[in-house]
Amino acid sequence: MHNRQGRLPQAHEEIRRSLADHRRQDEPASVGNALQILSAVLLDLGEADDALLAATEAVKIAEDLRDKLVEGYWLLWLGNAQQALGRFGDALTSYQRSATLHRRLGHRSREALAWHGAGETYRHMGRPAEAADFHRRAAAVHGELGDSWNKAISLDGLAEALSDERPDEARRHWTEALRLLADFGDPRAVRTREHIEGRLTEPG
């Protein structure tokens, strides 16, 4: 909960304790879950190398357990860490594998999260057209599922991908993202709104 709301110091302390407990109790699935959360927290703290180590261990646990559901989910966080470290080819591989597993399992929301990750990666690679395609698909699915938060995040990514070539369309997507985020009051939502508002006030 602390991590989702952007309260990182509390989240880091809490998940470290939880991970140690699960290791002592020799509960592989619970260890993997804690590692995934730890990876997310570390990434938000700017510790991408450690985030990569945690996510890599989590995915290895899922593979050993032959649990495709958690493997697909934990691959998202592996992709996020790889992307943060500029390992874009590896990140795309992780997101593709995650999307494939979730498609087979019928988990559309998580498949859309993998598409969003691929979109971010293509954007960082300087390939905005491909990025826009993935972000657009992700936003559409999140919208169908009534997931306002993730739709807003995907719309922000879509707007970023379009901002140079189609600035008017980008502004429309940012405006819609702000509307979707209006009811969220946690620190992460506040930072996201401030980022979008800043982009909307830029000249051009």
Secondary structure as the mmCIF struct_conf table of DSSP 4:
data_model
#
loop_
_struct_conf.conf_type_id
_struct_conf.id
_struct_conf.beg_label_comp_id
_struct_conf.beg_label_asym_id
_struct_conf.beg_label_seq_id
_struct_conf.end_label_comp_id
_struct_conf.end_label_asym_id
_struct_conf.end_label_seq_id
TURN_TY1_P TURN_TY1_P1 HIS A 2 GLY A 6
HELX_RH_AL_P HELX_RH_AL_P1 LEU A 8 ARG A 24
TURN_TY1_P TURN_TY1_P2 GLN A 25 ASP A 26
HELX_RH_AL_P HELX_RH_AL_P2 PRO A 28 ASP A 44
TURN_TY1_P TURN_TY1_P3 LEU A 45 GLY A 46
HELX_RH_AL_P HELX_RH_AL_P3 ALA A 48 LEU A 65
TURN_TY1_P TURN_TY1_P4 ARG A 66 ARG A 66
HELX_RH_AL_P HELX_RH_AL_P4 LYS A 68 ALA A 84
TURN_TY1_P TURN_TY1_P5 LEU A 85 GLY A 86
HELX_RH_AL_P HELX_RH_AL_P5 PHE A 88 LEU A 105
TURN_TY1_P TURN_TY1_P6 GLY A 106 GLY A 106
HELX_RH_AL_P HELX_RH_AL_P6 ARG A 108 HIS A 124
TURN_TY1_P TURN_TY1_P7 MET A 125 GLY A 126
HELX_RH_AL_P HELX_RH_AL_P7 PRO A 128 GLU A 144
TURN_TY1_P TURN_TY1_P8 LEU A 145 GLY A 146
HELX_RH_AL_P HELX_RH_AL_P8 SER A 148 LEU A 162
TURN_TY1_P TURN_TY1_P9 SER A 163 GLU A 165
HELX_RH_AL_P HELX_RH_AL_P9 PRO A 167 LEU A 181
TURN_TY1_P TURN_TY1_P10 ALA A 182 ASP A 183
BEND BEND1 ASP A 186 ASP A 186
HELX_RH_AL_P HELX_RH_AL_P10 PRO A 187 LEU A 200
TURN_TY1_P TURN_TY1_P11 THR A 201 THR A 201
BEND BEND2 GLU A 202 GLU A 202
#
